[in-house]
């Protein structure tokens, strides 16, 4: 996965209940094992990365349709 880097930022938060498939939880836990991050921090950063890249793709698609 290029461009995705774990960081240790802490922001004001709010609780949300999200259900994850067990195999995905296992993959995430294996990936973060031994790293200075938490499950929640990983999920937040992964979501931010996905959203940022979707916005880039949306912009590219709209530019190509001109």
N, CA, C and O atoms as CSV, one atom per row, in Angstrom:
chain,resi,resn,atom,element,x,y,z
A,1,UNK,N,N,0.857,-1.167,0.000
A,1,UNK,CA,C,0.000,0.000,0.000
A,1,UNK,C,C,0.902,1.228,0.000
A,1,UNK,O,O,1.501,1.544,1.028
A,2,UNK,N,N,1.014,1.919,-1.111
A,2,UNK,CA,C,1.888,3.074,-1.179
A,2,UNK,C,C,1.218,4.318,-0.625
A,2,UNK,O,O,0.016,4.527,-0.788
A,3,UNK,N,N,2.030,5.144,0.039
A,3,UNK,CA,C,1.516,6.402,0.542
A,3,UNK,C,C,0.894,6.347,1.922
A,3,UNK,O,O,0.719,7.396,2.541
A,4,UNK,N,N,0.556,5.189,2.427
A,4,UNK,CA,C,-0.087,5.092,3.737
A,4,UNK,C,C,0.980,4.917,4.798
A,4,UNK,O,O,1.704,3.922,4.807
A,5,UNK,N,N,1.073,5.890,5.695
A,5,UNK,CA,C,2.048,5.852,6.787
A,5,UNK,C,C,1.319,6.038,8.114
A,5,UNK,O,O,0.470,6.921,8.245
A,6,UNK,N,N,1.649,5.215,9.085
A,6,UNK,CA,C,1.057,5.366,10.420
A,6,UNK,C,C,1.666,6.572,11.114
A,6,UNK,O,O,2.875,6.794,11.040
A,7,UNK,N,N,0.830,7.350,11.788
A,7,UNK,CA,C,1.308,8.487,12.556
A,7,UNK,C,C,0.693,8.438,13.944
A,7,UNK,O,O,-0.260,7.696,14.185
A,8,UNK,N,N,1.240,9.228,14.851
A,8,UNK,CA,C,0.803,9.180,16.237
A,8,UNK,C,C,-0.031,10.399,16.631
A,8,UNK,O,O,0.028,10.828,17.784
A,9,UNK,N,N,-0.801,10.964,15.710
A,9,UNK,CA,C,-1.637,12.124,16.014
A,9,UNK,C,C,-2.774,11.739,16.946
A,9,UNK,O,O,-3.324,10.641,16.859
A,10,UNK,N,N,-3.112,12.650,17.829
A,10,UNK,CA,C,-4.254,12.457,18.720
A,10,UNK,C,C,-5.164,13.668,18.575
A,10,UNK,O,O,-4.709,14.808,18.672
A,11,UNK,N,N,-6.436,13.424,18.347
A,11,UNK,CA,C,-7.417,14.490,18.159
A,11,UNK,C,C,-8.592,14.255,19.094
A,11,UNK,O,O,-8.744,13.177,19.670
A,12,UNK,N,N,-9.424,15.289,19.233
A,12,UNK,CA,C,-10.672,15.133,19.968
A,12,UNK,C,C,-11.495,14.066,19.254
A,12,UNK,O,O,-11.541,14.035,18.024
A,13,UNK,N,N,-12.139,13.200,20.016
A,13,UNK,CA,C,-12.841,12.073,19.396
A,13,UNK,C,C,-14.257,11.931,19.918
A,13,UNK,O,O,-14.643,12.542,20.914
A,14,UNK,N,N,-15.014,11.110,19.221
A,14,UNK,CA,C,-16.364,10.739,19.617
A,14,UNK,C,C,-16.505,9.245,19.365
A,14,UNK,O,O,-15.983,8.734,18.374
A,15,UNK,N,N,-17.194,8.547,20.237
A,15,UNK,CA,C,-17.383,7.108,20.065
A,15,UNK,C,C,-18.411,6.807,18.987
A,15,UNK,O,O,-19.459,7.448,18.918
A,16,UNK,N,N,-18.105,5.828,18.148
A,16,UNK,CA,C,-19.028,5.284,17.151
A,16,UNK,C,C,-18.894,3.770,17.225
A,16,UNK,O,O,-17.789,3.236,17.328
A,17,UNK,N,N,-20.005,3.101,17.171
A,17,UNK,CA,C,-19.980,1.640,17.198
A,17,UNK,C,C,-19.951,1.129,15.757
A,17,UNK,O,O,-20.874,1.383,14.984
A,18,UNK,N,N,-18.897,0.416,15.408
A,18,UNK,CA,C,-18.734,-0.113,14.057
A,18,UNK,C,C,-18.452,-1.601,14.166
A,18,UNK,O,O,-17.630,-2.023,14.980
A,19,UNK,N,N,-19.125,-2.391,13.354
A,19,UNK,CA,C,-18.883,-3.831,13.340
A,19,UNK,C,C,-17.939,-4.167,12.194
A,19,UNK,O,O,-18.140,-3.744,11.055
A,20,UNK,N,N,-16.909,-4.935,12.519
A,20,UNK,CA,C,-15.929,-5.365,11.534
A,20,UNK,C,C,-16.006,-6.871,11.360
A,20,UNK,O,O,-16.244,-7.589,12.331
A,21,UNK,N,N,-15.810,-7.365,10.148
A,21,UNK,CA,C,-15.704,-8.813,9.973
A,21,UNK,C,C,-14.473,-9.319,10.734
A,21,UNK,O,O,-13.430,-8.666,10.741
A,22,UNK,N,N,-14.599,-10.462,11.360
A,22,UNK,CA,C,-13.500,-11.015,12.167
A,22,UNK,C,C,-12.208,-11.155,11.367
A,22,UNK,O,O,-11.145,-10.812,11.885
A,23,UNK,N,N,-12.254,-11.649,10.118
A,23,UNK,CA,C,-10.988,-11.746,9.370
A,23,UNK,C,C,-10.301,-10.389,9.178
A,23,UNK,O,O,-9.072,-10.322,9.177
A,24,UNK,N,N,-11.075,-9.305,9.016
A,24,UNK,CA,C,-10.483,-7.977,8.877
A,24,UNK,C,C,-9.839,-7.536,10.189
A,24,UNK,O,O,-8.743,-6.976,10.183
A,25,UNK,N,N,-10.502,-7.782,11.295
A,25,UNK,CA,C,-9.924,-7.467,12.608
A,25,UNK,C,C,-8.595,-8.192,12.787
A,25,UNK,O,O,-7.614,-7.604,13.242
A,26,UNK,N,N,-8.571,-9.459,12.429
A,26,UNK,CA,C,-7.339,-10.253,12.567
A,26,UNK,C,C,-6.216,-9.691,11.696
A,26,UNK,O,O,-5.065,-9.638,12.130
A,27,UNK,N,N,-6.544,-9.269,10.468
A,27,UNK,CA,C,-5.524,-8.687,9.582
A,27,UNK,C,C,-4.976,-7.390,10.159
A,27,UNK,O,O,-3.766,-7.162,10.152
A,28,UNK,N,N,-5.870,-6.540,10.658
A,28,UNK,CA,C,-5.437,-5.263,11.222
A,28,UNK,C,C,-4.574,-5.500,12.458
A,28,UNK,O,O,-3.510,-4.898,12.601
A,29,UNK,N,N,-5.029,-6.370,13.342
A,29,UNK,CA,C,-4.263,-6.643,14.565
A,29,UNK,C,C,-2.885,-7.212,14.242
A,29,UNK,O,O,-1.903,-6.882,14.907
A,30,UNK,N,N,-2.813,-8.062,13.229
A,30,UNK,CA,C,-1.514,-8.622,12.831
A,30,UNK,C,C,-0.619,-7.518,12.270
A,30,UNK,O,O,0.577,-7.480,12.559
A,31,UNK,N,N,-1.198,-6.616,11.466
A,31,UNK,CA,C,-0.422,-5.535,10.867
A,31,UNK,C,C,0.134,-4.572,11.912
A,31,UNK,O,O,1.282,-4.143,11.801
A,32,UNK,N,N,-0.658,-4.228,12.920
A,32,UNK,CA,C,-0.212,-3.224,13.904
A,32,UNK,C,C,0.606,-3.829,15.043
A,32,UNK,O,O,1.145,-3.102,15.877
A,33,UNK,N,N,0.698,-5.144,15.078
A,33,UNK,CA,C,1.451,-5.811,16.150
A,33,UNK,C,C,2.890,-5.286,16.185
A,33,UNK,O,O,3.591,-5.295,15.173
A,34,UNK,N,N,3.313,-4.832,17.358
A,34,UNK,CA,C,4.672,-4.333,17.535
A,34,UNK,C,C,4.872,-2.892,17.086
A,34,UNK,O,O,5.976,-2.359,17.195
A,35,UNK,N,N,3.819,-2.257,16.583
A,35,UNK,CA,C,3.915,-0.864,16.149
A,35,UNK,C,C,3.315,0.032,17.232
A,35,UNK,O,O,2.483,-0.411,18.024
A,36,UNK,N,N,3.739,1.279,17.258
A,36,UNK,CA,C,3.265,2.226,18.272
A,36,UNK,C,C,1.945,2.841,17.830
A,36,UNK,O,O,1.856,4.054,17.636
A,37,UNK,N,N,0.921,2.009,17.672
A,37,UNK,CA,C,-0.401,2.490,17.287
A,37,UNK,C,C,-1.468,1.581,17.871
A,37,UNK,O,O,-1.186,0.459,18.290
A,38,UNK,N,N,-2.688,2.074,17.892
A,38,UNK,CA,C,-3.799,1.278,18.394
A,38,UNK,C,C,-4.691,0.879,17.226
A,38,UNK,O,O,-4.554,1.397,16.117
A,39,UNK,N,N,-5.593,-0.035,17.486
A,39,UNK,CA,C,-6.551,-0.462,16.477
A,39,UNK,C,C,-7.343,0.749,15.989
A,39,UNK,O,O,-7.493,0.957,14.785
A,40,UNK,N,N,-7.846,1.543,16.928
A,40,UNK,CA,C,-8.645,2.724,16.567
A,40,UNK,C,C,-7.843,3.708,15.724
A,40,UNK,O,O,-8.342,4.222,14.723
A,41,UNK,N,N,-6.617,3.966,16.120
A,41,UNK,CA,C,-5.776,4.893,15.372
A,41,UNK,C,C,-5.545,4.394,13.949
A,41,UNK,O,O,-5.588,5.174,12.998
A,42,UNK,N,N,-5.303,3.105,13.807
A,42,UNK,CA,C,-5.106,2.531,12.470
A,42,UNK,C,C,-6.354,2.725,11.620
A,42,UNK,O,O,-6.258,3.157,10.471
A,43,UNK,N,N,-7.524,2.411,12.172
A,43,UNK,CA,C,-8.776,2.509,11.418
A,43,UNK,C,C,-9.036,3.960,11.009
A,43,UNK,O,O,-9.441,4.216,9.875
A,44,UNK,N,N,-8.809,4.907,11.913
A,44,UNK,CA,C,-9.011,6.321,11.598
A,44,UNK,C,C,-8.092,6.739,10.453
A,44,UNK,O,O,-8.530,7.375,9.494
A,45,UNK,N,N,-6.824,6.378,10.563
A,45,UNK,CA,C,-5.866,6.762,9.533
A,45,UNK,C,C,-6.172,6.085,8.193
A,45,UNK,O,O,-6.015,6.700,7.139
A,46,UNK,N,N,-6.601,4.845,8.228
A,46,UNK,CA,C,-6.953,4.134,6.991
A,46,UNK,C,C,-8.171,4.792,6.327
A,46,UNK,O,O,-8.212,4.925,5.104
A,47,UNK,N,N,-9.148,5.197,7.119
A,47,UNK,CA,C,-10.333,5.872,6.581
A,47,UNK,C,C,-9.962,7.218,5.975
A,47,UNK,O,O,-10.428,7.563,4.889
A,48,UNK,N,N,-9.112,7.990,6.686
A,48,UNK,CA,C,-8.676,9.283,6.156
A,48,UNK,C,C,-7.938,9.100,4.839
A,48,UNK,O,O,-8.164,9.846,3.886
A,49,UNK,N,N,-7.057,8.111,4.786
A,49,UNK,CA,C,-6.295,7.826,3.561
A,49,UNK,C,C,-7.234,7.455,2.419
A,49,UNK,O,O,-7.076,7.949,1.302
A,50,UNK,N,N,-8.207,6.593,2.687
A,50,UNK,CA,C,-9.158,6.174,1.652
A,50,UNK,C,C,-9.965,7.366,1.153
A,50,UNK,O,O,-10.141,7.531,-0.054
A,51,UNK,N,N,-10.456,8.196,2.063
A,51,UNK,CA,C,-11.245,9.361,1.670
A,51,UNK,C,C,-10.420,10.355,0.856
A,51,UNK,O,O,-10.898,10.887,-0.145
A,52,UNK,N,N,-9.193,10.603,1.281
A,52,UNK,CA,C,-8.324,11.520,0.539
A,52,UNK,C,C,-8.093,11.013,-0.881
A,52,UNK,O,O,-8.105,11.797,-1.830
A,53,UNK,N,N,-7.884,9.716,-1.031
A,53,UNK,CA,C,-7.625,9.156,-2.352
A,53,UNK,C,C,-8.887,9.081,-3.200
A,53,UNK,O,O,-8.806,9.206,-4.422
A,54,UNK,N,N,-10.042,8.882,-2.592
A,54,UNK,CA,C,-11.293,8.898,-3.349
A,54,UNK,C,C,-11.543,10.289,-3.903
A,54,UNK,O,O,-12.005,10.431,-5.036
A,55,UNK,N,N,-11.241,11.324,-3.115
A,55,UNK,CA,C,-11.413,12.689,-3.580
A,55,UNK,C,C,-10.514,12.945,-4.778
A,55,UNK,O,O,-10.935,13.592,-5.737
A,56,UNK,N,N,-9.267,12.444,-4.740
A,56,UNK,CA,C,-8.353,12.594,-5.869
A,56,UNK,C,C,-8.912,11.893,-7.101
A,56,UNK,O,O,-8.857,12.440,-8.203
A,57,UNK,N,N,-9.451,10.686,-6.925
A,57,UNK,CA,C,-10.029,9.938,-8.043
A,57,UNK,C,C,-11.245,10.664,-8.591
A,57,UNK,O,O,-11.416,10.728,-9.809
A,58,UNK,N,N,-12.094,11.212,-7.730
A,58,UNK,CA,C,-13.276,11.947,-8.176
A,58,UNK,C,C,-12.861,13.172,-8.990
A,58,UNK,O,O,-13.476,13.480,-10.011
A,59,UNK,N,N,-11.819,13.868,-8.539
A,59,UNK,CA,C,-11.338,15.050,-9.258
A,59,UNK,C,C,-10.796,14.640,-10.621
A,59,UNK,O,O,-11.091,15.294,-11.622
A,60,UNK,N,N,-9.998,13.557,-10.677
A,60,UNK,CA,C,-9.464,13.078,-11.946
A,60,UNK,C,C,-10.584,12.703,-12.903
A,60,UNK,O,O,-10.527,13.038,-14.086
A,61,UNK,N,N,-11.605,12.011,-12.401
A,61,UNK,CA,C,-12.725,11.607,-13.247
A,61,UNK,C,C,-13.467,12.812,-13.793
A,61,UNK,O,O,-13.848,12.814,-14.963
A,62,UNK,N,N,-13.685,13.846,-12.973
A,62,UNK,CA,C,-14.400,15.024,-13.450
A,62,UNK,C,C,-13.541,15.799,-14.439
A,62,UNK,O,O,-14.071,16.376,-15.389
A,63,UNK,N,N,-12.197,15.826,-14.234
A,63,UNK,CA,C,-11.311,16.503,-15.173
A,63,UNK,C,C,-11.310,15.774,-16.515
A,63,UNK,O,O,-11.246,16.417,-17.563
A,64,UNK,N,N,-11.379,14.446,-16.497
A,64,UNK,CA,C,-11.355,13.667,-17.733
A,64,UNK,C,C,-12.663,13.787,-18.511
A,64,UNK,O,O,-12.687,13.540,-19.716
A,65,UNK,N,N,-13.739,14.160,-17.843
A,65,UNK,CA,C,-15.042,14.273,-18.507
A,65,UNK,C,C,-15.261,15.642,-19.142
A,65,UNK,O,O,-16.318,15.888,-19.723
A,66,UNK,N,N,-14.278,16.539,-19.043
A,66,UNK,CA,C,-14.441,17.893,-19.615
A,66,UNK,C,C,-14.101,17.891,-21.088
A,66,UNK,O,O,-14.178,18.932,-21.740
